[in-house]
Amino acid sequence: MPTPDATTDALLRPILRLSGQAVADYAMIEAGDHVMVCVSGGKDSYTLLDVLLHLQRAAPIKFRVTAVNLDQGQPGFPTDVLPRYLSELGVTHDVIRQDTYSVVKAKVPEGKTTCSLCSRLRRGALYAHARRIGATKIALGHHREDILETFLLNLFHGARLKAMPPKLRSDDGANVVIRPLAYVPEADIAAYAQARAFPIIPCDLCGSQPNLQREVVGHMLAAWEREHPGRLNTMLRALGTVEPSHLLDRTLHDFAGPGEPDENDLIAGLQELPMLG
């Protein structure tokens, strides 16, 4: 396994700066935390692990790190790669084995995307393991583009203004998910991962599906950034600067408050207006 050198240190520096800023902005890690880092074998999770190990050494507070990989039973999955890598790195780690692959293949019709069901099953397995080991935070490797893609997918296909929050408490209240790479551009991660020569493990379940809408949106974001450098950071800042009263959601703003016309009275008044000849 290649060790960090001057080149990789230079590539890691902006990633650490942005990750440290996100951790501070959203109070992601506190003294005494036990952070469970989900390592899939992709560039993002390898980079996330490096970031957290660096923060663990440099931060003024003490916290624990445990790396966890979920073996989903995909045919041909190289089960030895991650345990060997993590052992050589000297990181405390666990491997969970749960055959979600067979479940997804049985439930999802041929040609349909598997991401939704796969992610729900994976999330359930990881949440349960976090509770077993007493982890106080679950760290995921989602980066800037992941957040923006999710926002646009919800906008275009779900008719919702919803993205990925950098910090989220699960619905049952038992787990806290953090995304320290939330501010980091994917290109920075890709360059760092290539320099570090991480032993990348491709996902043969969802990564091989053609024409995923997330991929389409990703190409669109990349084109915007090429044509207008800085646009993606502007979009990310917009997600943190929301003015509910200037949107159309009546559950967020009392449009019918004091001094405002009641909706039912207005509709009734309109119905009483004479028709134009």
Phi and psi in degrees as a GROMACS rama.xvg file:
@    title "Ramachandran Plot"
@    xaxis  label "Phi"
@    yaxis  label "Psi"
@TYPE xy
-60.9147  141.646  PRO-2
-95.0321  154.443  THR-3
-59.2145  142.729  PRO-4
-132.215  -168.413  ASP-5
-60.775  -37.6486  ALA-6
-66.0517  -49.7535  THR-7
-67.4529  -34.4467  THR-8
-61.0836  -42.1742  ASP-9
-65.3759  -37.1557  ALA-10
-73.2061  -31.5543  LEU-11
-75.7734  -27.4424  LEU-12
-56.4101  -50.2545  ARG-13
-67.0906  -30.0011  PRO-14
-66.0396  -43.7258  ILE-15
-63.5733  -40.7352  LEU-16
-61.9029  -48.2158  ARG-17
-68.5943  -38.0667  LEU-18
-66.6384  -43.3572  SER-19
-60.9221  -37.6969  GLY-20
-64.99  -43.459  GLN-21
-64.8656  -42.2772  ALA-22
-59.8026  -42.3916  VAL-23
-70.5506  -44.0743  ALA-24
-59.896  -37.4767  ASP-25
-112.613  16.089  TYR-26
46.4511  52.0896  ALA-27
-72.2201  -36.4001  MET-28
-126.885  132.284  ILE-29
-121.419  164.162  GLU-30
-57.8263  132.575  ALA-31
86.4858  -0.901105  GLY-32
-63.7192  148.902  ASP-33
-113.151  105.799  HIS-34
-95.855  119.799  VAL-35
-92.9869  113.143  MET-36
-95.1148  121.185  VAL-37
-85.1615  114.069  CYS-38
-111.446  112.286  VAL-39
-93.5988  -19.4522  SER-40
102.499  5.0378  GLY-41
-97.4438  168.468  GLY-42
-60.2702  -37.3196  LYS-43
-67.1207  -45.7517  ASP-44
-72.6344  -33.8551  SER-45
-61.5816  -44.795  TYR-46
-64.188  -42.8146  THR-47
-57.1704  -43.0521  LEU-48
-62.0641  -45.0387  LEU-49
-59.2676  -42.8206  ASP-50
-60.9032  -47.6249  VAL-51
-68.5981  -35.9186  LEU-52
-65.5931  -38.0627  LEU-53
-65.7815  -46.1762  HIS-54
-62.2267  -36.3939  LEU-55
-60.7379  -38.4241  GLN-56
-76.1235  -34.8475  ARG-57
-97.3903  -22.1733  ALA-58
-70.24  149.671  ALA-59
-75.2947  -6.35305  PRO-60
-110.88  158.865  ILE-61
-100.682  131.736  LYS-62
-148.291  156.537  PHE-63
-98.1895  153.27  ARG-64
-129.799  128.449  VAL-65
-125.999  124.18  THR-66
-87.7819  136.784  ALA-67
-131.825  131.893  VAL-68
-117.363  137.656  ASN-69
-102.461  112.141  LEU-70
-83.9471  108.907  ASP-71
-91.6696  9.5482  GLN-72
78.8985  21.357  GLY-73
-68.8529  134.331  GLN-74
-57.1571  132.211  PRO-75
79.8285  6.22134  GLY-76
-63.8869  126.005  PHE-77
-76.2267  90.0383  PRO-78
-66.0176  -16.482  THR-79
-87.8283  -18.3709  ASP-80
-64.444  -54.6588  VAL-81
-68.1589  -46.6273  LEU-82
-57.1799  -39.9354  PRO-83
-65.784  -45.3275  ARG-84
-60.5832  -47.0826  TYR-85
-68.3721  -34.8084  LEU-86
-65.5542  -43.2742  SER-87
-64.673  -30.77  GLU-88
-77.8237  -15.9604  LEU-89
77.0374  27.5787  GLY-90
-99.7386  134.52  VAL-91
-60.8763  129.867  THR-92
-149.745  155.772  HIS-93
-131.009  148.854  ASP-94
-118.219  122.591  VAL-95
-98.769  131.617  ILE-96
-113.534  115.51  ARG-97
-147.002  121.425  GLN-98
-79.0496  73.6847  ASP-99
-78.6981  -20.8338  THR-100
-58.8664  -48.8194  TYR-101
-63.8043  -38.0175  SER-102
-63.173  -46.5977  VAL-103
-63.6604  -45.1629  VAL-104
-63.7886  -32.49  LYS-105
-77.673  -32.5063  ALA-106
-90.7728  -30.5585  LYS-107
-96.8934  123.357  VAL-108
-59.9137  150.303  PRO-109
-57.2761  132.084  GLU-110
94.605  -16.2182  GLY-111
-88.1656  152.608  LYS-112
-73.0381  142.439  THR-113
-98.95  -5.04629  THR-114
-57.8337  -44.8072  CYS-115
-62.051  -53.6669  SER-116
-65.3748  -42.9483  LEU-117
-58.7824  -45.2726  CYS-118
-66.654  -36.5123  SER-119
-64.9938  -44.3075  ARG-120
-65.6269  -42.3573  LEU-121
-63.5957  -43.4817  ARG-122
-61.5493  -42.2052  ARG-123
-61.6421  -42.5893  GLY-124
-65.7091  -41.5372  ALA-125
-70.4206  -40.2636  LEU-126
-60.9364  -44.0559  TYR-127
-63.2329  -41.22  ALA-128
-68.2419  -36.7837  HIS-129
-59.3168  -40.0178  ALA-130
-67.3286  -38.2959  ARG-131
-62.9692  -39.9365  ARG-132
-94.4846  1.71302  ILE-133
74.0461  27.8997  GLY-134
-70.8413  136.119  ALA-135
-94.0809  -19.2298  THR-136
-138.737  145.581  LYS-137
-115.392  115.756  ILE-138
-97.5091  126.498  ALA-139
-115.084  153.237  LEU-140
-92.7704  27.3153  GLY-141
-70.4727  135.663  HIS-142
-111.301  -171.517  HIS-143
-54.7383  -49.453  ARG-144
-64.393  -34.9816  GLU-145
-59.1776  -42.9815  ASP-146
-66.5298  -44.745  ILE-147
-68.9362  -37.786  LEU-148
-62.6635  -42.6109  GLU-149
-62.5436  -41.5068  THR-150
-59.769  -47.4559  PHE-151
-70.548  -35.2479  LEU-152
-63.2148  -42.9434  LEU-153
-66.0284  -35.7627  ASN-154
-67.9417  -48.9747  LEU-155
-79.3691  -35.4963  PHE-156
-113.258  -18.6353  HIS-157
-114.099  -4.48476  GLY-158
53.5874  41.2526  ALA-159
-136.21  145.784  ARG-160
-92.2907  92.8646  LEU-161
-150.358  136.159  LYS-162
-130.769  -155.139  ALA-163
-104.711  115.926  MET-164
-73.8688  146.728  PRO-165
-63.8618  -24.6509  PRO-166
-141.22  131.892  LYS-167
-146.402  130.273  LEU-168
-89.3308  132.17  ARG-169
-63.0502  161.218  SER-170
-57.0768  -34.6239  ASP-171
-83.7331  -2.42975  ASP-172
76.8165  1.79208  GLY-173
-90.3752  -18.8841  ALA-174
-130.503  147.081  ASN-175
-118.883  120.779  VAL-176
-97.7704  134.114  VAL-177
-124.738  150.842  ILE-178
-129.754  80.9354  ARG-179
-61.9038  -21.3817  PRO-180
-89.6032  14.5799  LEU-181
-56.1448  -32.3514  ALA-182
-92.9144  -5.12121  TYR-183
-88.4477  127.581  VAL-184
-65.3555  142.957  PRO-185
-60.7751  -36.0475  GLU-186
-60.6198  -36.1374  ALA-187
-65.1797  -40.2321  ASP-188
-67.0729  -42.8172  ILE-189
-61.3873  -42.7768  ALA-190
-65.2662  -42.1364  ALA-191
-66.3964  -43.4499  TYR-192
-62.3413  -39.6578  ALA-193
-65.3561  -42.7577  GLN-194
-65.6563  -34.8613  ALA-195
-80.6626  -13.0572  ARG-196
53.3622  49.7291  ALA-197
-60.5799  145.152  PHE-198
-76.5333  81.3365  PRO-199
-67.8343  134.961  ILE-200
-113.685  111.796  ILE-201
-70.2498  151.169  PRO-202
-90.4619  114.451  CYS-203
-86.0807  -4.10126  ASP-204
-90.2965  -58.497  LEU-205
-103.108  -28.5798  CYS-206
-67.0111  -19.025  GLY-207
-95.807  1.38369  SER-208
-79.3317  126.051  GLN-209
-78.8361  153.856  PRO-210
60.3118  31.5914  ASN-211
-63.2507  140.902  LEU-212
-62.0518  -33.1815  GLN-213
-61.6319  -38.0916  ARG-214
-66.9187  -40.4749  GLU-215
-61.3053  -46.3785  VAL-216
-64.7907  -37.1417  VAL-217
-61.3535  -41.3579  GLY-218
-63.7833  -37.4193  HIS-219
-65.3751  -43.7181  MET-220
-62.4389  -42.5604  LEU-221
-62.2745  -39.5124  ALA-222
-65.5301  -42.0201  ALA-223
-59.8459  -42.5992  TRP-224
-68.0181  -35.7218  GLU-225
-65.6217  -43.3379  ARG-226
-77.0282  -31.7094  GLU-227
-137.323  79.5798  HIS-228
-53.9957  133.489  PRO-229
98.6667  -9.69865  GLY-230
-64.0573  -37.3717  ARG-231
-67.8067  -37.1208  LEU-232
-66.6559  -35.1064  ASN-233
-63.3222  -43.3543  THR-234
-62.7981  -41.2262  MET-235
-64.1529  -41.8544  LEU-236
-63.2754  -35.0077  ARG-237
-62.1926  -33.9043  ALA-238
-67.8894  -19.7861  LEU-239
-101.055  7.36443  GLY-240
-132.423  78.7865  THR-241
-104.396  135.303  VAL-242
-116.832  90.1466  GLU-243
-54.725  -34.6515  PRO-244
-70.155  -12.1648  SER-245
-103.619  14.6759  HIS-246
-109.924  -171.829  LEU-247
-108.327  9.35113  LEU-248
-84.6602  110.593  ASP-249
-73.7232  -11.2047  ARG-250
-83.0637  -14.6408  THR-251
-98.572  -22.7992  LEU-252
-139.887  135.519  HIS-253
-83.6311  83.5334  ASP-254
-66.8438  -23.1202  PHE-255
-103.601  29.9282  ALA-256
-72.2375  -169.259  GLY-257
-54.9216  130.052  PRO-258
87.261  -6.53229  GLY-259
-98.9231  143.147  GLU-260
-67.5761  142.006  PRO-261
-72.9567  138.569  ASP-262
-60.88  -43.9283  GLU-263
-66.6477  -38.1223  ASN-264
-65.1649  -39.7366  ASP-265
-64.0419  -44.8429  LEU-266
-63.0809  -41.6005  ILE-267
-63.1199  -40.6293  ALA-268
-63.3994  -40.5173  GLY-269
-63.844  -37.4317  LEU-270
-68.5316  -23.1569  GLN-271
-87.0757  -9.88914  GLU-272
-66.2238  140.962  LEU-273
-67.3592  143.626  PRO-274
-69.0379  139.794  MET-275
-72.1166  135.446  LEU-276
